[in-house]
Amino acid sequence: MKSLPESNTLSYANVKNWIKTQESIVKTARISERSIKSEVSQKDKDKAMRTRIGAQSYIRSIKNYITTGDWSC
């Protein structure tokens, strides 16, 4: 995987960018999830939690791909 050219969708550089994007999503969702403002409903907090958990799972899958070279869902 590390030998793939950068133009390839599954290249190391592209995969690292996916991780950055997902970490950003986790950070934003965590802020929404833990918001104590009354204008953020429980429904929105739950949605943010599901978004965060999904992004964290995706990050684990990506890191597994980097380690093993095997993409599994």
C-alpha positions in Angstrom: 0.0 0.0 0.0 2.8 2.4 0.8 4.3 1.8 -2.7 1.1 3.0 -4.5 1.5 6.2 -6.4 -0.2 9.3 -4.9 -2.7 9.4 -7.7 -4.1 6.1 -6.6 -7.3 6.4 -4.4 -5.8 4.0 -1.8 -2.4 5.6 -1.6 -0.8 6.2 1.8 -1.1 10.0 1.4 -4.8 9.8 0.6 -5.5 7.4 3.4 -3.7 9.7 5.9 -5.9 12.6 4.7 -9.0 10.4 5.3 -7.9 9.9 8.9 -7.4 13.7 9.3 -10.9 14.3 8.0 -12.5 11.7 10.2 -10.6 13.0 13.3 -12.0 16.4 12.5 -15.5 14.9 12.4 -15.0 13.2 15.7 -13.8 16.5 17.3 -16.8 18.4 16.0 -19.3 15.7 17.0 -17.8 15.4 20.5 -18.2 19.1 21.0 -21.9 18.9 20.0 -22.4 15.8 22.0 -21.1 17.4 25.2 -22.7 20.7 24.8 -24.5 22.0 27.9 -26.4 24.7 26.0 -30.2 24.3 26.2 -30.5 25.0 22.5 -29.0 21.7 21.6 -31.7 19.0 22.0 -31.0 15.5 23.3 -31.9 14.2 19.8 -29.1 16.3 18.3 -26.7 15.1 21.0 -27.6 11.5 20.2 -27.0 12.1 16.5 -23.6 13.6 17.3 -22.8 10.6 19.4 -23.7 8.2 16.5 -21.6 10.3 14.1 -18.6 10.3 16.5 -18.8 6.5 17.0 -19.1 5.9 13.3 -16.1 8.1 12.5 -14.0 6.4 15.2 -14.9 3.0 13.8 -13.9 4.2 10.3 -10.6 5.5 11.7 -9.9 2.1 13.2 -10.6 0.4 9.9 -8.3 2.8 8.1 -5.5 2.2 10.6 -6.0 -1.5 10.2 -5.7 -1.1 6.4 -2.4 0.8 6.9 -1.0 -1.9 9.2 -2.1 -5.0 7.3 -2.9 -3.8 3.8 -6.3 -5.5 4.0 -9.5 -3.5 3.8 -12.3 -5.1 5.8 -15.5 -3.6 6.9 
